[in-house]
């Protein structure tokens, strides 16, 4: 296996083993939430600074962390009765942290929405300037020529 291709963060996250102890699961979930919160904060900062390409580079890491977060969250939701019984204080701390995380996530979604609206507006303005109103010229007969305007394509990458 000398020619094994490097795995993406998404592949690694999807196949990551779960810790075997309750405290291990809670600790790992908390760690994933912190890392995801840092990635989201950095993405928001970059978007606010207009650094769209740099923000997009965070996507693979953010996606991998989000997948891990969902995996752990689903498991914890299935075990919430046991958690309430055996680790009520830890569960309470985790819920408080989770509420703070959700608030930051809402801010990030608002920043993403604003960045998308701004970029869509820029794209519309560029398109209008490229395909703006056709100019009318007078031909040799003194009448407005009715030739079709020349249209050129405009490619847009909306992956951001």
CORMO-V495598 format. One record per backbone hydrogen bond with DSSP energy under -1.0 kcal/mol. NH is the residue of the N-H (numbers start at 1). CO is the residue of the C=O. If there is no record, write none. Layout:
nh->NH co->CO
nh->NH co->CO
//
This chain:
nh->4 co->1
nh->12 co->8
nh->13 co->9
nh->14 co->10
nh->15 co->11
nh->16 co->13
nh->25 co->21
nh->26 co->22
nh->27 co->23
nh->28 co->24
nh->29 co->25
nh->30 co->26
nh->31 co->27
nh->32 co->28
nh->33 co->29
nh->34 co->30
nh->35 co->31
nh->36 co->32
nh->37 co->33
nh->38 co->34
nh->39 co->35
nh->40 co->36
nh->41 co->37
nh->42 co->38
nh->43 co->39
nh->44 co->40
nh->45 co->41
nh->46 co->42
nh->47 co->43
nh->48 co->44
nh->49 co->45
nh->50 co->47
nh->51 co->46
nh->52 co->50
nh->55 co->51
nh->56 co->52
nh->57 co->53
nh->58 co->55
nh->59 co->56
nh->62 co->58
nh->63 co->59
nh->64 co->60
nh->65 co->61
nh->66 co->62
nh->67 co->63
nh->68 co->64
nh->69 co->65
nh->70 co->66
nh->71 co->67
nh->72 co->68
nh->73 co->69
nh->74 co->70
nh->75 co->71
nh->76 co->72
nh->77 co->73
nh->78 co->74
nh->79 co->75
nh->83 co->79
nh->84 co->80
nh->85 co->81
nh->86 co->82
nh->87 co->83
nh->91 co->87
nh->92 co->88
nh->93 co->89
nh->94 co->90
nh->95 co->91
nh->96 co->92
nh->97 co->93
nh->98 co->94
nh->99 co->95
nh->100 co->96
nh->101 co->97
nh->102 co->98
nh->103 co->99
nh->104 co->100
nh->105 co->101
nh->106 co->102
nh->107 co->103
nh->108 co->104
nh->109 co->105
nh->110 co->106
nh->111 co->107
nh->112 co->108
nh->113 co->109
nh->114 co->110
nh->115 co->111
nh->116 co->112
nh->117 co->113
nh->118 co->114
nh->119 co->115
nh->120 co->116
nh->121 co->117
nh->122 co->118
nh->123 co->119
nh->124 co->120
nh->125 co->121
nh->126 co->122
nh->127 co->123
nh->128 co->124
nh->129 co->125
nh->130 co->126
nh->131 co->127
nh->139 co->143
nh->142 co->139
nh->145 co->137
//
